[in-house]
Each structure stands twice: as structure tokens, then as C-alpha cells.
Amino acid sequence: MGVIQELLKDIPVPKMAKVKQEFDRSQIDDLSEALQEQLARDEVKQTVKPGMEIAVAVGSRGLDRLVETVAETINYLQQLGAKPFIVPCMGSHGGATDEGQKEVLEHLGITKENVNAEIRSSMEVIKVGELENGLPVYVDKISSEADGIVVINRVKPHTAFRGPVESGIMKMISIGLGKQKGAEACHQLGFKHMAEHVPAMAKMIMSKMPILFSVATVENAFDKVKALEVLLPDEVEEREIVLQQLAKDSLPKIQFDEIDVLVIDEIGKNISGDGMDPNITGRYPTPYAYGGPDVTKMVVLDLTPETGGNANGVGTADFTTQRLVDKMDRDTTYANGLTSTVVGPTHISTALPNDIQAIKAAIKTCNILDFTKVKMVRIKNTLEVSEIEVSEALLDEVKQHPDMEQQSDLYEIKLDEQGNLA
């Protein structure tokens, strides 16, 4: 027996119980009708003229009903006589290549066949100006040459900074439309200043580029659209502040204040830009964001297939598995840190041979006297937290919480022959 196995062999693993968490489920049922109603505003219609070539900027996130939203917007523009096309609007994602970004959109269902518009992808940008501090501001060259630009994105809390405007339309304009060079410029001075730089860059771009309108959505705790607004450029900042607060109020959460050990089955870029949403885990890649539970030790067990080996976020955890490390594409992962300038999440946390050793290591190091009373929570990923598993030490809190309900008796964790969770 090796030294690691010897250190962990007597660490008890708690029995777990299934728990259901309740969140607000309000959503827009007829998204097409809601979008058409917003687009029907005279002020929006007046921005579109027959014959205009219009770049519709679409990002790399898996927004709820993204294909429907994009297709409906394309159809609206075509009915007004315009000639819309799609541009990837995702900073450095997709490996920071034109073909890679096109593939990201196609993976999300944004194809010519599905939305009735071609995709024009390039990493070439133009410089539109500089902020007062000297930071350059860039815009996708293809979009800059269009007669108009329409931006589609979800408004939600950022994972690395706090401010009135975080992740949404203005970030899509400043970083997404800026491609790799724009993303790099916006991150150059760090997340400490992002709350200032994102809106400043976006306002400069909106003043110099033919941005017609944007389509902003807010999703509920189950990633379903609960609010949708079409915004003109002079409406974006004021309304995004309001939508940002609605998004924060709608976040799902793990409804415990303190957790000794948090086990996360999978992380990936399709889950969050950070692999796992820090707003859920309470673990942030920078000191400029906050919220969520106080977690002493965190374990991530595997990568999603969709992340393509991008393990960004694994360094935020304390322990992981060799299985995850073996799946890791280091070039793709490290590119995240090199662009964002935040390299902690791309580090490789302590990697152990299997799931049970990683979990035992977290329990051993969680700084409690009695390991049999460990407050442990297990989730599949940070997108799916309506059903979780908790240890016996947390069941009294479950009983007292109005939005949690125990769904099963306590049971032993099942393992396969390799020591991984069955």
C-alpha cells in the first residue's frame, strides 16, 4: 500500500440522501410571440432598411432556445428586406480560430439550414479607438463592414467580477465582438477593472459602429427564458442593470451557508466559462466576485464530453482525479488563462487515482474533528442543482429549509471496481 492509500484508508465516507431543491420556475412559454412583440416596436423597425447587410452576433454559450431566438430574429430582418448573416461573437473561444468559432456555433445548432442565414467567421479585427487609460478597443472586421449589427445574448452574473453591468449585451459587444484581440485587451489590466472597462468599451463601440438593436434574455434557475427585451443602443446600459439584478435574483443555488466538502461530478465549458459556475460553488477565480456557500474543500471528478478536453476550472478545486487529468487538453485549457490573465483555474489540482480517494482526501483535509459528521454535498454539475445528495450531518438543515425536501433514506455510496462512483 502506498503512502497516499495509507493516509486515506481509515477516512470514513458518509451515507448520503437525495434532496430536492425548489426554485422559481416562471418562464416565457411562447418565446416566438414574446420576441415578435418586442421586435414590433416602431423604434426597432425604423433601424432596418431594405437591402441592408446585417451581422447578427451570436456567442458561444448554450442559451435556452438559442436557435429559435436567432432564427426568429433572422426572419424578422428578412421580412423587412434586409440581408442578415451570422458572425461568431465569442472573444477567444473556439480555439481563437475562424473555423473553430464556426464549429462552436454549429455545435449549438446555429447552422445555415437551421436559421436560414450563412455564417461568416474571421478573427480579423479593426481598432476603433482607445480608452482614456490607453486600452485599445477592437471590433470584428466583418461586422464593422456590415450596414448594421444585431447582438443576441443572455444577461447573467459574471463569475470573476461584480458591477452594475456584468455578463450580457455590453460584455458581448466589448469582448465577444472584439474577438481574441478584444478579449485580450479587455482583460489586460485584470478583473479588478472589468466593471469599468466592459461598459466603457461597449459604449465606444456602440458610438462608432452601426449597432441597430440587441436581444437580451434572462433565464430562471432551470435555464429557461423568463424575460426577454429588445434594446436600442441608448437603452442598453440602463436596462441591462435592471436585467442583471433580475438574473441574480433568479440564480439557482446550493442552499447551505457552510459545506465541508462539495463533490462535483463533472465540469466543462458547456456548463460554464469557468467549468463550473462560481456563483453556485462559492469558489471564485478572482477576489473581485463573491456570493454562494462557504466551501472548505471541493472535488471535481470528470470532464463533460462537450468540453473537448478544456479543463478550465479544475484549478479552482482542491482535488480531482487522474481520469480528468488524462482527458485534459492542456493547450486549449491554458489558452483560457493566457487570454483572461487568470491562470489559477487552469492549474491542475491534487489528482488522485479514483473518485473515492479524491473524496476521502477532501474529507481528511476539511478541518473538522469528527469525520463522521462531515457536511458533504454532491452535485452532477452547476447547471443541475435541483436534485442533490447530502450527508446525514446536513439533514436537519434540510428539514428546516422551506425550499428543500429529503427524497430518500440514507444510503451508502456505490462504487465500481475501479473505486469510482457508480
DRENDO-1510 file (C-alpha; in Angstrom, 1 decimal, always signed):
<recs>
REC; n; res; u; v; w
REC; 1; MET; +0.0; +0.0; +0.0 .
REC; 2; GLY; +1.4; +3.4; -1.0 .
REC; 3; VAL; +1.6; +6.4; +1.4 .
REC; 4; ILE; -1.5; +8.1; +0.0 .
REC; 5; GLN; -3.6; +4.9; +0.4 .
REC; 6; GLU; -2.2; +4.5; +3.9 .
REC; 7; LEU; -3.2; +8.1; +4.8 .
REC; 8; LEU; -6.7; +7.7; +3.5 .
REC; 9; LYS; -7.6; +4.1; +4.3 .
REC; 10; ASP; -9.4; +4.9; +7.6 .
REC; 11; ILE; -11.2; +8.0; +6.5 .
REC; 12; PRO; -15.0; +7.3; +6.7 .
REC; 13; VAL; -17.2; +8.3; +3.8 .
REC; 14; PRO; -20.7; +9.4; +4.9 .
REC; 15; LYS; -24.0; +7.9; +3.9 .
REC; 16; MET; -25.9; +10.2; +1.6 .
REC; 17; ALA; -29.6; +11.1; +0.9 .
REC; 18; LYS; -31.2; +12.6; -2.1 .
REC; 19; VAL; -32.6; +16.1; -1.6 .
REC; 20; LYS; -34.8; +18.2; -3.9 .
REC; 21; GLN; -34.4; +22.0; -4.0 .
REC; 22; GLU; -37.2; +24.3; -5.2 .
REC; 23; PHE; -36.6; +27.4; -7.3 .
REC; 24; ASP; -38.8; +29.9; -9.1 .
REC; 25; ARG; -40.0; +28.2; -12.4 .
REC; 26; SER; -41.6; +31.2; -14.1 .
REC; 27; GLN; -40.7; +31.3; -17.8 .
REC; 28; ILE; -41.9; +32.5; -21.2 .
REC; 29; ASP; -43.8; +29.7; -22.8 .
REC; 30; ASP; -44.3; +31.3; -26.3 .
REC; 31; LEU; -40.8; +32.7; -26.9 .
REC; 32; SER; -41.6; +33.5; -30.6 .
REC; 33; GLU; -44.6; +35.6; -29.7 .
REC; 34; ALA; -42.7; +37.4; -27.0 .
REC; 35; LEU; -39.8; +38.2; -29.3 .
REC; 36; GLN; -42.1; +39.3; -32.1 .
REC; 37; GLU; -43.9; +41.6; -29.8 .
REC; 38; GLN; -40.6; +43.3; -28.8 .
REC; 39; LEU; -39.4; +43.5; -32.4 .
REC; 40; ALA; -42.7; +45.1; -33.4 .
REC; 41; ARG; -41.8; +48.4; -31.7 .
REC; 42; ASP; -41.7; +51.2; -34.3 .
REC; 43; GLU; -38.3; +52.4; -32.9 .
REC; 44; VAL; -36.8; +49.0; -33.6 .
REC; 45; LYS; -38.4; +48.6; -37.1 .
REC; 46; GLN; -37.0; +52.0; -38.1 .
REC; 47; THR; -33.4; +50.9; -37.6 .
REC; 48; VAL; -33.8; +48.4; -40.5 .
REC; 49; LYS; -33.9; +49.4; -44.2 .
REC; 50; PRO; -34.4; +47.2; -47.2 .
REC; 51; GLY; -31.1; +45.9; -48.7 .
REC; 52; MET; -29.1; +46.3; -45.6 .
REC; 53; GLU; -26.5; +43.7; -44.9 .
REC; 54; ILE; -26.8; +42.9; -41.2 .
REC; 55; ALA; -24.4; +41.0; -39.0 .
REC; 56; VAL; -26.2; +39.0; -36.3 .
REC; 57; ALA; -23.7; +38.4; -33.5 .
REC; 58; VAL; -24.2; +35.1; -31.7 .
REC; 59; GLY; -22.0; +33.8; -28.8 .
REC; 60; SER; -20.6; +30.5; -27.6 .
REC; 61; ARG; -22.9; +29.9; -24.7 .
REC; 62; GLY; -25.7; +27.4; -24.8 .
REC; 63; LEU; -28.6; +29.8; -24.2 .
REC; 64; ASP; -32.1; +28.4; -23.8 .
REC; 65; ARG; -33.8; +28.2; -27.2 .
REC; 66; LEU; -30.9; +29.9; -28.9 .
REC; 67; VAL; -31.7; +28.5; -32.3 .
REC; 68; GLU; -35.3; +29.7; -32.1 .
REC; 69; THR; -34.3; +33.2; -31.0 .
REC; 70; VAL; -31.7; +33.5; -33.8 .
REC; 71; ALA; -34.0; +32.1; -36.5 .
REC; 72; GLU; -36.8; +34.4; -35.4 .
REC; 73; THR; -34.5; +37.4; -35.5 .
REC; 74; ILE; -33.2; +36.5; -38.9 .
REC; 75; ASN; -36.7; +36.0; -40.2 .
REC; 76; TYR; -37.7; +39.4; -38.9 .
REC; 77; LEU; -34.8; +41.1; -40.6 .
REC; 78; GLN; -35.5; +39.3; -43.9 .
REC; 79; GLN; -39.2; +40.3; -43.8 .
REC; 80; LEU; -38.0; +43.9; -43.6 .
REC; 81; GLY; -36.0; +43.4; -46.8 .
REC; 82; ALA; -32.6; +43.1; -45.1 .
REC; 83; LYS; -29.8; +40.6; -45.8 .
REC; 84; PRO; -28.8; +39.1; -42.4 .
REC; 85; PHE; -25.8; +36.8; -41.8 .
REC; 86; ILE; -24.3; +35.3; -38.6 .
REC; 87; VAL; -21.0; +36.3; -37.1 .
REC; 88; PRO; -19.4; +34.3; -34.2 .
REC; 89; CYS; -19.3; +36.7; -31.2 .
REC; 90; MET; -17.1; +34.9; -28.7 .
REC; 91; GLY; -13.8; +36.5; -28.0 .
REC; 92; SER; -11.1; +33.8; -28.0 .
REC; 93; HIS; -13.4; +30.8; -27.7 .
REC; 94; GLY; -13.3; +28.0; -30.3 .
REC; 95; GLY; -9.5; +27.9; -30.1 .
REC; 96; ALA; -9.4; +31.5; -31.3 .
REC; 97; THR; -9.7; +30.4; -34.9 .
REC; 98; ASP; -12.3; +31.3; -37.5 .
REC; 99; GLU; -13.1; +27.7; -38.2 .
REC; 100; GLY; -13.1; +26.8; -34.5 .
REC; 101; GLN; -15.7; +29.6; -33.8 .
REC; 102; LYS; -17.9; +28.5; -36.6 .
REC; 103; GLU; -17.8; +24.9; -35.3 .
REC; 104; VAL; -18.8; +26.2; -31.8 .
REC; 105; LEU; -21.9; +27.8; -33.4 .
REC; 106; GLU; -22.7; +24.7; -35.4 .
REC; 107; HIS; -22.4; +22.6; -32.2 .
REC; 108; LEU; -25.1; +24.9; -30.6 .
REC; 109; GLY; -27.3; +24.3; -33.6 .
REC; 110; ILE; -26.6; +27.6; -35.4 .
REC; 111; THR; -26.3; +26.4; -39.0 .
REC; 112; LYS; -27.4; +27.9; -42.3 .
REC; 113; GLU; -30.1; +25.3; -42.5 .
REC; 114; ASN; -31.4; +25.9; -39.0 .
REC; 115; VAL; -31.5; +29.7; -39.1 .
REC; 116; ASN; -31.7; +30.5; -42.8 .
REC; 117; ALA; -28.5; +32.6; -42.8 .
REC; 118; GLU; -24.9; +31.9; -43.6 .
REC; 119; ILE; -22.1; +32.1; -41.1 .
REC; 120; ARG; -19.2; +34.4; -41.8 .
REC; 121; SER; -16.3; +33.7; -39.4 .
REC; 122; SER; -13.0; +35.5; -39.2 .
REC; 123; MET; -10.6; +36.5; -36.4 .
REC; 124; GLU; -9.6; +39.7; -38.2 .
REC; 125; VAL; -10.5; +42.9; -36.3 .
REC; 126; ILE; -10.2; +46.7; -36.7 .
REC; 127; LYS; -9.2; +49.1; -34.0 .
REC; 128; VAL; -12.0; +51.6; -33.3 .
REC; 129; GLY; -10.2; +53.6; -30.6 .
REC; 130; GLU; -8.7; +53.6; -27.1 .
REC; 131; LEU; -10.0; +54.2; -23.6 .
REC; 132; GLU; -8.5; +57.1; -21.6 .
REC; 133; ASN; -6.1; +54.7; -20.0 .
REC; 134; GLY; -4.8; +53.6; -23.4 .
REC; 135; LEU; -6.5; +50.2; -23.7 .
REC; 136; PRO; -7.3; +49.5; -27.4 .
REC; 137; VAL; -10.9; +48.7; -28.5 .
REC; 138; TYR; -11.4; +46.3; -31.3 .
REC; 139; VAL; -14.3; +45.1; -33.4 .
REC; 140; ASP; -14.7; +42.1; -35.7 .
REC; 141; LYS; -13.8; +43.4; -39.2 .
REC; 142; ILE; -16.7; +41.6; -41.0 .
REC; 143; SER; -19.2; +43.1; -38.6 .
REC; 144; SER; -17.7; +46.5; -39.0 .
REC; 145; GLU; -18.2; +46.4; -42.7 .
REC; 146; ALA; -21.9; +45.5; -42.5 .
REC; 147; ASP; -24.7; +48.1; -42.7 .
REC; 148; GLY; -25.9; +47.1; -39.3 .
REC; 149; ILE; -25.1; +44.8; -36.3 .
REC; 150; VAL; -27.6; +43.0; -34.1 .
REC; 151; VAL; -26.4; +41.4; -30.8 .
REC; 152; ILE; -28.1; +38.4; -29.1 .
REC; 153; ASN; -27.1; +37.3; -25.6 .
REC; 154; ARG; -28.2; +36.2; -22.1 .
REC; 155; VAL; -27.8; +38.6; -19.2 .
REC; 156; LYS; -26.3; +36.9; -16.1 .
REC; 157; PRO; -23.9; +37.5; -13.2 .
REC; 158; HIS; -20.2; +37.2; -14.1 .
REC; 159; THR; -18.0; +34.7; -12.4 .
REC; 160; ALA; -15.0; +36.9; -11.7 .
REC; 161; PHE; -16.1; +40.4; -11.0 .
REC; 162; ARG; -19.1; +42.4; -9.7 .
REC; 163; GLY; -20.6; +45.6; -11.0 .
REC; 164; PRO; -23.9; +47.1; -12.3 .
REC; 165; VAL; -23.2; +45.5; -15.7 .
REC; 166; GLU; -21.5; +42.1; -15.7 .
REC; 167; SER; -22.1; +39.4; -18.4 .
REC; 168; GLY; -24.7; +40.4; -21.0 .
REC; 169; ILE; -25.1; +42.6; -24.0 .
REC; 170; MET; -22.3; +45.1; -23.2 .
REC; 171; LYS; -19.8; +42.3; -22.5 .
REC; 172; MET; -20.9; +40.6; -25.7 .
REC; 173; ILE; -20.1; +43.9; -27.6 .
REC; 174; SER; -16.8; +44.7; -25.9 .
REC; 175; ILE; -15.3; +41.2; -25.6 .
REC; 176; GLY; -17.3; +39.0; -28.0 .
REC; 177; LEU; -17.3; +41.3; -31.0 .
REC; 178; GLY; -13.7; +42.1; -30.2 .
REC; 179; LYS; -12.6; +38.6; -30.9 .
REC; 180; GLN; -9.3; +37.3; -29.4 .
REC; 181; LYS; -7.6; +40.8; -29.5 .
REC; 182; GLY; -10.6; +42.5; -28.0 .
REC; 183; ALA; -10.9; +39.9; -25.2 .
REC; 184; GLU; -7.2; +40.1; -24.5 .
REC; 185; ALA; -7.4; +44.0; -24.3 .
REC; 186; CYS; -10.4; +44.0; -22.0 .
REC; 187; HIS; -8.6; +41.5; -19.7 .
REC; 188; GLN; -5.2; +43.2; -19.9 .
REC; 189; LEU; -5.5; +45.1; -16.6 .
REC; 190; GLY; -7.3; +42.3; -14.8 .
REC; 191; PHE; -10.7; +41.7; -13.5 .
REC; 192; LYS; -10.3; +44.4; -10.8 .
REC; 193; HIS; -11.2; +46.9; -13.5 .
REC; 194; MET; -13.6; +44.9; -15.7 .
REC; 195; ALA; -16.7; +46.6; -14.2 .
REC; 196; GLU; -15.4; +49.8; -15.7 .
REC; 197; HIS; -13.8; +48.5; -18.9 .
REC; 198; VAL; -16.7; +46.4; -20.2 .
REC; 199; PRO; -19.3; +49.2; -20.4 .
REC; 200; ALA; -16.7; +51.8; -21.5 .
REC; 201; MET; -15.6; +49.7; -24.4 .
REC; 202; ALA; -19.1; +48.8; -25.3 .
REC; 203; LYS; -20.2; +52.4; -25.3 .
REC; 204; MET; -17.3; +53.4; -27.6 .
REC; 205; ILE; -18.2; +50.6; -30.0 .
REC; 206; MET; -21.9; +51.5; -30.0 .
REC; 207; SER; -21.0; +55.1; -30.7 .
REC; 208; LYS; -18.8; +54.2; -33.7 .
REC; 209; MET; -20.4; +51.0; -35.1 .
REC; 210; PRO; -23.8; +50.6; -36.7 .
REC; 211; ILE; -25.4; +48.6; -33.9 .
REC; 212; LEU; -29.1; +48.5; -34.6 .
REC; 213; PHE; -30.5; +46.7; -31.5 .
REC; 214; SER; -29.9; +43.8; -29.2 .
REC; 215; VAL; -31.9; +40.9; -28.0 .
REC; 216; ALA; -31.4; +40.3; -24.2 .
REC; 217; THR; -32.7; +37.3; -22.3 .
REC; 218; VAL; -32.7; +36.3; -18.6 .
REC; 219; GLU; -33.1; +32.7; -17.6 .
REC; 220; ASN; -34.6; +31.1; -14.5 .
REC; 221; ALA; -32.9; +28.6; -12.2 .
REC; 222; PHE; -33.7; +25.9; -14.7 .
REC; 223; ASP; -32.1; +27.7; -17.6 .
REC; 224; LYS; -35.4; +28.6; -19.2 .
REC; 225; VAL; -36.0; +32.1; -20.6 .
REC; 226; LYS; -38.1; +34.1; -18.1 .
REC; 227; ALA; -37.6; +37.6; -19.5 .
REC; 228; LEU; -36.8; +38.9; -23.0 .
REC; 229; GLU; -36.2; +42.5; -24.2 .
REC; 230; VAL; -35.2; +44.1; -27.5 .
REC; 231; LEU; -33.0; +47.1; -26.7 .
REC; 232; LEU; -31.8; +50.0; -28.8 .
REC; 233; PRO; -28.2; +51.2; -28.2 .
REC; 234; ASP; -29.3; +54.1; -26.0 .
REC; 235; GLU; -31.4; +51.7; -23.8 .
REC; 236; VAL; -28.8; +49.0; -23.3 .
REC; 237; GLU; -26.9; +50.2; -20.2 .
REC; 238; GLU; -29.9; +51.3; -18.2 .
REC; 239; ARG; -32.0; +48.2; -19.0 .
REC; 240; GLU; -29.0; +45.8; -18.6 .
REC; 241; ILE; -28.6; +47.0; -15.0 .
REC; 242; VAL; -32.2; +46.1; -14.3 .
REC; 243; LEU; -31.9; +42.7; -16.1 .
REC; 244; GLN; -28.7; +41.9; -14.3 .
REC; 245; GLN; -30.4; +42.2; -10.9 .
REC; 246; LEU; -33.3; +40.0; -12.1 .
REC; 247; ALA; -30.7; +37.5; -13.3 .
REC; 248; LYS; -29.0; +37.5; -9.8 .
REC; 249; ASP; -32.4; +37.0; -8.1 .
REC; 250; SER; -33.2; +34.1; -10.4 .
REC; 251; LEU; -29.9; +32.1; -9.9 .
REC; 252; PRO; -30.1; +28.6; -8.6 .
REC; 253; LYS; -28.1; +27.9; -5.5 .
REC; 254; ILE; -26.9; +25.3; -3.1 .
REC; 255; GLN; -29.0; +26.3; -0.1 .
REC; 256; PHE; -26.5; +25.8; +2.7 .
REC; 257; ASP; -24.3; +28.5; +4.2 .
REC; 258; GLU; -21.4; +26.2; +5.1 .
REC; 259; ILE; -20.3; +23.0; +3.4 .
REC; 260; ASP; -17.3; +20.9; +4.5 .
REC; 261; VAL; -16.9; +19.0; +1.2 .
REC; 262; LEU; -18.5; +19.7; -2.2 .
REC; 263; VAL; -18.3; +16.9; -4.8 .
REC; 264; ILE; -18.9; +17.9; -8.4 .
REC; 265; ASP; -19.3; +15.0; -10.9 .
REC; 266; GLU; -18.4; +17.0; -14.0 .
REC; 267; ILE; -17.1; +20.3; -15.2 .
REC; 268; GLY; -16.9; +21.8; -18.7 .
REC; 269; LYS; -17.1; +24.9; -20.9 .
REC; 270; ASN; -20.6; +23.9; -21.9 .
REC; 271; ILE; -21.5; +24.1; -18.2 .
REC; 272; SER; -19.8; +27.5; -17.5 .
REC; 273; GLY; -17.0; +29.5; -18.9 .
REC; 274; ASP; -15.2; +28.6; -15.6 .
REC; 275; GLY; -16.0; +24.9; -16.0 .
REC; 276; MET; -18.4; +25.2; -13.0 .
REC; 277; ASP; -20.3; +28.3; -12.1 .
REC; 278; PRO; -18.6; +30.0; -9.1 .
REC; 279; ASN; -21.9; +31.7; -8.3 .
REC; 280; ILE; -23.1; +28.2; -7.3 .
REC; 281; THR; -19.9; +26.8; -5.7 .
REC; 282; GLY; -18.9; +30.0; -3.9 .
REC; 283; ARG; -15.3; +29.5; -5.2 .
REC; 284; TYR; -14.3; +32.4; -7.5 .
REC; 285; PRO; -11.2; +32.6; -9.7 .
REC; 286; THR; -10.5; +36.2; -8.5 .
REC; 287; PRO; -11.1; +38.2; -5.3 .
REC; 288; TYR; -13.4; +40.6; -7.2 .
REC; 289; ALA; -16.6; +38.4; -7.1 .
REC; 290; TYR; -18.4; +36.9; -4.2 .
REC; 291; GLY; -21.5; +35.0; -3.1 .
REC; 292; GLY; -22.6; +31.4; -2.6 .
REC; 293; PRO; -21.8; +28.9; +0.2 .
REC; 294; ASP; -18.6; +28.8; +2.2 .
REC; 295; VAL; -17.0; +25.5; +0.9 .
REC; 296; THR; -13.9; +24.2; +2.8 .
REC; 297; LYS; -12.8; +21.6; +0.3 .
REC; 298; MET; -14.0; +20.9; -3.3 .
REC; 299; VAL; -13.6; +17.9; -5.5 .
REC; 300; VAL; -14.2; +17.7; -9.3 .
REC; 301; LEU; -14.3; +14.2; -10.7 .
REC; 302; ASP; -14.6; +14.4; -14.5 .
REC; 303; LEU; -14.9; +16.5; -17.7 .
REC; 304; THR; -18.0; +16.7; -19.9 .
REC; 305; PRO; -17.6; +15.2; -23.4 .
REC; 306; GLU; -18.8; +18.5; -24.8 .
REC; 307; THR; -15.8; +20.5; -23.3 .
REC; 308; GLY; -13.4; +18.8; -25.7 .
REC; 309; GLY; -10.7; +18.5; -23.1 .
REC; 310; ASN; -10.9; +22.1; -21.9 .
REC; 311; ALA; -10.5; +21.7; -18.2 .
REC; 312; ASN; -10.6; +25.4; -17.2 .
REC; 313; GLY; -11.8; +25.5; -13.6 .
REC; 314; VAL; -10.1; +22.4; -12.4 .
REC; 315; GLY; -7.6; +24.5; -10.5 .
REC; 316; THR; -10.4; +26.1; -8.5 .
REC; 317; ALA; -11.0; +22.8; -6.9 .
REC; 318; ASP; -8.8; +21.2; -4.2 .
REC; 319; PHE; -8.8; +17.7; -5.5 .
REC; 320; THR; -9.5; +15.9; -8.8 .
REC; 321; THR; -9.0; +12.5; -10.4 .
REC; 322; GLN; -6.3; +11.1; -12.8 .
REC; 323; ARG; -9.2; +10.3; -15.1 .
REC; 324; LEU; -10.0; +14.0; -15.5 .
REC; 325; VAL; -6.3; +14.9; -16.0 .
REC; 326; ASP; -5.9; +12.2; -18.7 .
REC; 327; LYS; -8.8; +13.8; -20.6 .
REC; 328; MET; -7.3; +17.3; -20.3 .
REC; 329; ASP; -6.2; +19.2; -23.5 .
REC; 330; ARG; -3.6; +21.5; -22.0 .
REC; 331; ASP; -3.2; +23.8; -25.0 .
REC; 332; THR; -7.0; +24.5; -25.0 .
REC; 333; THR; -7.1; +24.8; -21.3 .
REC; 334; TYR; -4.1; +27.1; -20.9 .
REC; 335; ALA; -5.3; +29.3; -23.7 .
REC; 336; ASN; -8.2; +30.4; -21.3 .
REC; 337; GLY; -5.7; +31.6; -18.7 .
REC; 338; LEU; -3.5; +33.3; -21.2 .
REC; 339; THR; -6.4; +35.3; -22.6 .
REC; 340; SER; -8.2; +36.1; -19.4 .
REC; 341; THR; -4.9; +36.6; -17.4 .
REC; 342; VAL; -6.4; +34.5; -14.6 .
REC; 343; VAL; -4.4; +31.3; -14.5 .
REC; 344; GLY; -5.4; +29.7; -11.2 .
REC; 345; PRO; -8.4; +27.9; -12.8 .
REC; 346; THR; -6.1; +26.2; -15.3 .
REC; 347; HIS; -3.8; +24.7; -12.7 .
REC; 348; ILE; -4.1; +21.0; -12.0 .
REC; 349; SER; -5.4; +20.4; -8.5 .
REC; 350; THR; -4.2; +17.5; -6.5 .
REC; 351; ALA; -5.0; +14.5; -8.7 .
REC; 352; LEU; -5.8; +11.1; -7.1 .
REC; 353; PRO; -6.2; +7.7; -8.8 .
REC; 354; ASN; -10.0; +7.4; -8.4 .
REC; 355; ASP; -13.2; +9.1; -7.1 .
REC; 356; ILE; -13.2; +7.6; -3.7 .
REC; 357; GLN; -9.6; +8.6; -2.9 .
REC; 358; ALA; -10.3; +12.2; -4.1 .
REC; 359; ILE; -13.4; +12.4; -1.8 .
REC; 360; LYS; -11.6; +10.8; +1.1 .
REC; 361; ALA; -8.7; +13.3; +0.7 .
REC; 362; ALA; -11.2; +16.2; +0.8 .
REC; 363; ILE; -12.8; +14.8; +4.0 .
REC; 364; LYS; -9.4; +14.3; +5.6 .
REC; 365; THR; -8.4; +17.9; +4.9 .
REC; 366; CYS; -11.7; +19.7; +5.6 .
REC; 367; ASN; -10.6; +20.7; +9.2 .
REC; 368; ILE; -13.2; +19.1; +11.3 .
REC; 369; LEU; -12.7; +17.0; +14.5 .
REC; 370; ASP; -15.2; +14.2; +13.7 .
REC; 371; PHE; -15.0; +13.0; +10.1 .
REC; 372; THR; -18.3; +11.0; +10.6 .
REC; 373; LYS; -20.1; +14.3; +10.9 .
REC; 374; VAL; -18.8; +15.8; +7.6 .
REC; 375; LYS; -21.2; +18.2; +5.9 .
REC; 376; MET; -20.9; +16.9; +2.3 .
REC; 377; VAL; -22.9; +17.8; -0.8 .
REC; 378; ARG; -22.7; +16.1; -4.2 .
REC; 379; ILE; -24.0; +17.6; -7.4 .
REC; 380; LYS; -23.8; +16.5; -11.0 .
REC; 381; ASN; -22.7; +19.9; -12.3 .
REC; 382; THR; -23.6; +23.5; -11.5 .
REC; 383; LEU; -26.3; +23.6; -14.1 .
REC; 384; GLU; -28.3; +20.8; -12.4 .
REC; 385; VAL; -28.8; +21.6; -8.7 .
REC; 386; SER; -32.5; +21.0; -8.2 .
REC; 387; GLU; -31.6; +17.4; -7.2 .
REC; 388; ILE; -28.6; +17.0; -5.0 .
REC; 389; GLU; -27.1; +14.5; -2.5 .
REC; 390; VAL; -26.3; +15.5; +1.1 .
REC; 391; SER; -24.7; +13.7; +4.1 .
REC; 392; GLU; -26.5; +13.0; +7.3 .
REC; 393; ALA; -25.0; +16.0; +9.1 .
REC; 394; LEU; -27.0; +18.3; +6.8 .
REC; 395; LEU; -30.4; +16.7; +7.1 .
REC; 396; ASP; -31.5; +18.8; +10.0 .
REC; 397; GLU; -30.9; +21.9; +7.8 .
REC; 398; VAL; -32.9; +20.3; +5.0 .
REC; 399; LYS; -35.9; +19.8; +7.3 .
REC; 400; GLN; -35.8; +23.4; +8.4 .
REC; 401; HIS; -35.5; +24.9; +5.0 .
REC; 402; PRO; -38.8; +25.8; +3.2 .
REC; 403; ASP; -37.2; +25.1; -0.3 .
REC; 404; MET; -35.6; +21.8; +0.4 .
REC; 405; GLU; -37.1; +18.3; +0.8 .
REC; 406; GLN; -35.5; +15.0; +1.6 .
REC; 407; GLN; -36.3; +12.5; -1.2 .
REC; 408; SER; -34.7; +9.3; +0.1 .
REC; 409; ASP; -33.4; +7.4; +3.1 .
REC; 410; LEU; -29.7; +7.5; +3.8 .
REC; 411; TYR; -27.6; +5.0; +1.6 .
REC; 412; GLU; -24.0; +4.0; +1.1 .
REC; 413; ILE; -22.2; +5.5; -1.8 .
REC; 414; LYS; -21.9; +2.8; -4.5 .
REC; 415; LEU; -18.5; +2.3; -6.2 .
REC; 416; ASP; -17.4; +0.3; -9.2 .
REC; 417; GLU; -14.3; -2.0; -9.3 .
REC; 418; GLN; -12.0; +1.0; -10.0 .
REC; 419; GLY; -13.2; +2.9; -7.0 .
REC; 420; ASN; -15.2; +5.4; -9.0 .
REC; 421; LEU; -18.8; +6.4; -8.2 .
REC; 422; ALA; -21.2; +4.1; -9.8 .
</recs>
